[in-house]
Amino acid sequence: MGKKVTIQDIADALGLSRNTVSKAINNSEGLAESTKQMILEKAVEMGYKQFSYVMAMSDLVNNKLSSDSPRQIGEVALFTTSYLTKGSYFATLLLDKFQHEISLLGYSMVSYVIQKDAIDSLTLPLTFDPEKTCAVVCVELFNNEYADLVCSLDLPVLFVDGPCMYNRRSVNCDQLLMDNETEISQFIHEKASRGLTRFGFIGDRKHCQSFYERYCAFRISLDTEGLKYDEKFVISPEDRDLIQLEEALRNLDEYPDVFICANDFLAIDAMMILKRLDSGLLNQIRFLGFDDSHESRIFTPALSTIHIHTQSMAYAAVQLLMSRMQYPTMEYRTVHISTDLIQRESTEF
């Protein structure tokens, strides 16, 4: 087995700083597009771990373009909800890259925002035409019944994340998720080994499959470490309801050593509330978020979080969708893309 390629290896090969390479790979702001492209191409060339899907997609593109048959042109429908219009950091980055990659293959992406009344009545968008659609991608679409409706279409369907289900598959189609378990388990193990014993969770585990998996990782990790699960430290605000969250935090007669939060925004909301209640609490309670949003880096104290590799997920989404279109009868697949734990000031004391 060859030597594992690191960010430092790529930096050395290009004569750049490690920080510059890291920014390009993590799709951070403040980097020239030409520099970013050069770094990503070198990462692919050297076989950097997060770009295994790039190589697979490169093969797919080359095979498609070298085929004797004409290049296929078609529409991929994106079904999403109003959550994206409120600013979903993860989804925005993923969709930007996904749209770029399918355009290279000759497909356009048509977006449909599924409103609440359409979900309640289980109706498809009026302008959606299955006859003109090659496949459907669903992002931030977490209603069980509506997911079943989409999956019943005679089309290739891919869900990025999906509704939370306890007694069957989340969705009856291909599904792409980030690894919601490994880094949470690693984090709890590390903190437990340093003597921390009281852990809480903030997030509605029924919100989506990813939140549920993060909650399960929290529960299983406590059991693995021999730590007590305390229900009073589990807070489940609906749809990021600040009133519910503040009331729950106010009613606690004591606090855990650590709060594991289902995403960065819940963590930041909780930290802001506690700072307002008692500024000293942020020196006693550690917070871990999830997503590595821009806000997690600029908040004070900087939020520890779990980084999602959105570019790798975008490549994986394209590969899953294209292979499903080519082999429509194959078994459904659920793919998890690895994540990275990033510890900052909110847990480093």
C-alpha distance (Angstrom), angle and dihedral (degrees) to the residues before:
residue distance angle dihedral
M1 . . .
G2 3.80 . .
K3 3.76 125.2 .
K4 3.79 113.9 -78.9
V5 3.80 110.3 -107.1
T6 3.80 114.0 -126.9
I7 3.79 134.2 -166.1
Q8 3.82 87.7 -107.0
D9 3.83 90.2 56.2
I10 3.80 90.3 54.9
A11 3.80 91.2 46.1
D12 3.82 91.3 51.2
A13 3.81 91.9 48.5
L14 3.79 91.6 53.5
G15 3.79 98.5 35.4
L16 3.80 91.5 -119.6
S17 3.78 133.6 127.2
R18 3.79 120.4 -92.1
N19 3.80 89.2 -121.1
T20 3.83 92.2 56.9
V21 3.81 92.0 50.9
S22 3.79 91.2 46.6
K23 3.81 90.6 52.9
A24 3.80 91.7 53.1
I25 3.79 95.0 47.4
N26 3.80 92.4 46.3
N27 3.82 91.6 45.1
S28 3.81 92.1 -122.9
E29 3.78 123.5 170.1
G30 3.79 126.5 -102.7
L31 3.81 100.5 53.0
A32 3.80 127.5 112.3
E33 3.79 112.6 -109.9
S34 3.83 91.9 -127.5
T35 3.81 91.2 53.6
K36 3.79 91.8 46.7
Q37 3.81 91.7 50.3
M38 3.81 91.9 48.9
I39 3.80 91.1 51.7
L40 3.81 93.9 47.2
E41 3.80 91.7 49.5
K42 3.80 90.4 51.2
A43 3.83 90.2 48.3
V44 3.80 89.9 54.2
E45 3.80 91.8 45.9
M46 3.81 92.8 51.0
G47 3.82 93.9 44.9
Y48 3.78 98.8 -115.6
K49 3.82 108.7 -169.6
Q50 3.80 97.8 -117.3
F51 3.78 92.1 56.7
S52 3.79 102.2 59.2
Y53 3.78 87.9 111.4
V54 3.80 90.4 53.1
M55 3.79 89.8 62.6
A56 3.79 91.5 47.0
M57 3.79 91.0 50.4
S58 3.78 91.3 46.3
D59 3.78 88.9 57.5
L60 3.80 90.2 47.7
V61 3.80 92.3 51.1
N62 3.80 93.3 46.4
N63 3.80 92.3 48.7
K64 3.79 91.2 48.5
L65 3.77 95.1 48.4
S66 3.80 94.2 44.2
S67 3.80 92.8 51.2
D68 3.80 118.7 113.0
S69 3.79 89.6 -131.0
P70 3.82 119.9 85.9
R71 3.79 117.3 -91.7
Q72 3.80 107.5 -91.8
I73 3.81 117.4 -119.6
G74 3.81 121.5 -162.3
E75 3.78 148.3 132.0
V76 3.78 127.8 -93.3
A77 3.80 112.0 -158.8
L78 3.80 118.8 -140.6
F79 3.81 113.8 -154.1
T80 3.79 114.0 -166.5
T81 3.78 139.4 146.5
S82 3.79 135.2 -122.9
Y83 3.81 88.6 -84.6
L84 3.80 88.4 87.2
T85 3.78 92.9 53.1
K86 3.80 87.6 58.0
G87 3.80 89.7 58.9
S88 3.79 119.7 -89.7
Y89 3.80 106.7 -167.2
F90 3.80 95.7 -163.0
A91 3.81 96.2 43.8
T92 3.80 94.4 45.9
L93 3.80 93.8 54.2
L94 3.79 93.2 44.1
L95 3.80 94.9 48.9
D96 3.80 93.6 47.8
K97 3.79 90.8 57.2
F98 3.82 94.0 38.7
Q99 3.80 92.2 53.7
H100 3.79 91.2 48.9
E101 3.80 93.1 50.9
I102 3.81 97.1 47.7
S103 3.81 89.6 47.9
L104 3.81 87.8 60.6
L105 3.80 87.3 56.8
G106 3.78 93.0 51.4
Y107 3.80 100.4 -98.6
S108 3.78 129.8 122.6
M109 3.81 124.6 -150.9
V110 3.79 120.4 -131.4
S111 3.81 114.9 -166.0
Y112 3.80 124.9 -144.3
V113 3.80 120.4 -173.1
I114 3.80 107.3 -149.1
Q115 3.80 108.0 -145.6
K116 3.81 125.3 -151.9
D117 3.80 94.3 -104.9
A118 3.81 90.8 54.4
I119 3.80 90.0 50.2
D120 3.80 92.1 47.9
S121 3.81 92.3 49.1
L122 3.82 93.9 38.1
T123 3.78 93.4 -127.8
L124 3.79 128.0 149.9
P125 3.83 120.6 -127.7
L126 3.81 111.6 -78.3
T127 3.80 93.1 -126.8
F128 3.81 94.6 46.7
D129 3.83 110.6 111.5
P130 3.83 114.6 -170.6
E131 3.82 89.6 -164.7
K132 3.82 91.1 63.7
T133 3.80 94.7 40.7
C134 3.80 124.4 93.2
A135 3.81 96.9 -174.3
V136 3.80 143.9 -14.8
V137 3.80 127.4 -126.3
C138 3.81 118.6 -166.5
V139 3.80 121.0 -158.3
E140 3.82 125.4 177.2
L141 3.83 89.5 -0.9
F142 3.80 106.1 136.4
N143 3.80 107.2 159.8
N144 3.81 111.4 116.3
E145 3.80 98.2 -148.2
Y146 3.79 94.0 44.9
A147 3.81 90.2 49.0
D148 3.80 88.8 54.7
L149 3.81 89.5 50.6
V150 3.80 92.4 53.2
C151 3.80 91.8 45.6
S152 3.80 90.1 53.3
L153 3.81 91.2 62.8
D154 3.77 113.9 105.2
L155 3.80 90.3 -117.9
P156 3.82 138.2 95.8
V157 3.82 106.2 -90.1
L158 3.80 130.4 -167.2
F159 3.79 124.2 -173.4
V160 3.79 118.7 -158.9
D161 3.79 99.2 -152.8
G162 3.81 109.9 -26.9
P163 3.80 145.4 -170.6
C164 3.78 120.1 -36.5
M165 3.80 113.3 -104.6
Y166 3.80 127.0 178.0
N167 3.78 104.0 -176.2
R168 3.82 104.8 37.5
R169 3.80 142.5 10.0
S170 3.79 113.8 -45.7
V171 3.82 88.6 -123.2
N172 3.80 134.6 1.3
C173 3.79 94.3 -122.3
D174 3.80 139.2 54.2
Q175 3.79 113.8 -49.5
L176 3.79 133.2 -163.6
L177 3.79 122.9 -160.2
M178 3.75 139.2 161.3
D179 3.82 118.3 -112.5
N180 3.79 100.0 -87.6
E181 3.79 97.7 177.4
T182 3.80 117.2 42.8
E183 3.80 100.4 65.8
I184 3.81 94.1 42.2
S185 3.80 89.0 52.8
Q186 3.80 91.2 47.6
F187 3.79 91.6 48.9
I188 3.82 94.6 49.6
H189 3.81 91.1 46.8
E190 3.80 91.4 51.6
K191 3.80 94.3 47.9
A192 3.80 92.7 44.1
S193 3.81 89.8 52.6
R194 3.81 87.1 57.0
G195 3.77 91.9 56.0
L196 3.80 102.4 -95.3
T197 3.79 110.1 140.2
R198 3.81 109.5 166.7
F199 3.80 116.8 75.4
G200 3.80 129.6 174.5
F201 3.80 134.8 -171.0
I202 3.82 129.0 -141.5
G203 3.80 118.1 -164.5
D204 3.79 142.3 72.8
R205 3.80 103.5 -92.8
K206 3.83 89.8 -162.1
H207 3.81 92.2 57.8
C208 3.81 96.1 89.3
Q209 3.79 142.7 -27.8
S210 3.81 93.3 -91.5
F211 3.80 93.3 53.2
Y212 3.80 89.2 48.5
E213 3.81 92.1 50.8
R214 3.81 90.7 48.8
Y215 3.79 90.5 51.1
C216 3.82 90.8 48.1
A217 3.81 89.9 50.6
F218 3.81 88.1 52.2
R219 3.82 93.1 50.7
I220 3.79 96.0 43.2
S221 3.81 92.7 46.3
L222 3.80 92.0 53.3
D223 3.79 89.6 51.6
T224 3.81 91.6 46.9
E225 3.80 91.6 51.4
G226 3.82 92.3 45.9
L227 3.80 92.2 -116.0
K228 3.80 127.2 146.2
Y229 3.80 120.1 -104.9
D230 3.80 108.5 -139.3
E231 3.80 115.4 -166.4
K232 3.80 92.8 -157.3
F233 3.80 89.0 66.6
V234 3.82 91.9 56.5
I235 3.82 111.9 91.4
S236 3.82 120.6 -175.0
P237 3.82 111.9 -173.9
E238 3.79 113.4 -178.9
D239 3.81 116.6 -120.6
R240 3.80 93.0 -13.0
D241 3.81 91.5 -57.4
L242 3.82 104.3 -173.9
I243 3.79 93.4 -165.3
Q244 3.81 92.0 55.0
L245 3.79 91.2 44.9
E246 3.80 94.7 49.3
E247 3.79 92.5 46.6
A248 3.81 91.5 50.8
L249 3.81 92.6 48.6
R250 3.83 92.5 46.1
N251 3.81 91.4 51.8
L252 3.80 94.7 56.1
D253 3.80 112.1 107.0
E254 3.81 89.3 -163.3
Y255 3.79 136.1 11.6
P256 3.80 134.6 -130.1
D257 3.78 122.8 -114.2
V258 3.82 89.9 -117.9
F259 3.80 137.3 21.2
I260 3.81 115.8 -154.1
C261 3.82 105.7 -156.8
A262 3.81 126.9 -157.9
N263 3.81 90.9 -130.9
D264 3.80 141.6 -4.4
F265 3.79 95.5 -97.6
L266 3.79 93.3 56.6
A267 3.80 89.2 48.8
I268 3.80 93.0 49.8
D269 3.81 92.1 45.7
A270 3.82 90.3 52.2
M271 3.80 92.8 46.5
M272 3.80 91.9 50.5
I273 3.81 91.5 49.7
L274 3.81 93.1 49.1
K275 3.79 91.3 45.5
R276 3.79 88.6 55.3
L277 3.81 92.4 47.1
D278 3.80 95.4 45.4
S279 3.81 121.9 -13.1
G280 3.79 90.7 -154.0
L281 3.80 92.6 65.3
L282 3.80 92.2 77.3
N283 3.79 87.8 63.5
Q284 3.80 89.9 56.2
I285 3.81 105.8 38.1
R286 3.80 122.6 61.5
F287 3.81 119.9 -147.2
L288 3.81 130.3 -155.7
G289 3.81 120.0 -172.2
F290 3.79 132.8 -176.6
D291 3.87 131.2 -128.1
D292 3.85 102.6 40.8
S293 3.79 90.5 -120.0
H294 3.78 122.1 -174.1
E295 3.81 88.3 -107.3
S296 3.80 91.5 58.5
R297 3.81 90.1 64.1
I298 3.80 98.9 47.0
F299 3.80 99.0 40.8
T300 3.81 117.3 101.2
P301 2.96 114.3 -97.6
A302 3.81 92.1 30.3
L303 3.78 108.6 -116.5
S304 3.79 123.5 -115.6
T305 3.77 107.6 -133.8
I306 3.80 147.5 156.9
H307 3.78 116.1 -98.5
I308 3.81 119.3 -134.9
H309 3.81 115.6 -151.4
T310 3.79 96.7 -134.7
Q311 3.80 95.4 177.3
S312 3.80 91.7 54.4
M313 3.79 89.3 47.7
A314 3.80 90.5 50.7
Y315 3.80 91.6 52.1
A316 3.80 89.9 46.9
A317 3.81 90.7 50.3
V318 3.79 91.0 53.7
Q319 3.79 92.3 47.4
L320 3.80 93.1 48.3
L321 3.78 92.2 48.0
M322 3.80 96.6 45.5
S323 3.80 93.2 47.1
R324 3.81 90.6 48.1
M325 3.79 90.0 52.3
Q326 3.80 89.5 50.5
Y327 3.83 95.7 43.5
P328 3.82 106.3 26.7
T329 3.83 96.3 170.2
M330 3.80 99.2 53.8
E331 3.82 119.2 116.2
Y332 3.79 117.5 -83.7
R333 3.79 115.4 -94.1
T334 3.80 131.8 -150.1
V335 3.81 113.0 -161.4
H336 3.80 126.9 -170.3
I337 3.82 120.0 -163.1
S338 3.80 117.1 -148.9
T339 3.81 121.3 -104.6
D340 3.81 134.4 -157.9
L341 3.80 130.3 -130.1
I342 3.81 113.0 -129.4
Q343 3.80 115.7 -169.2
R344 3.77 119.4 -159.0
E345 3.79 137.5 160.6
S346 3.82 97.1 -58.8
T347 3.82 91.4 71.8
E348 3.80 103.6 21.3
F349 3.80 102.6 92.7
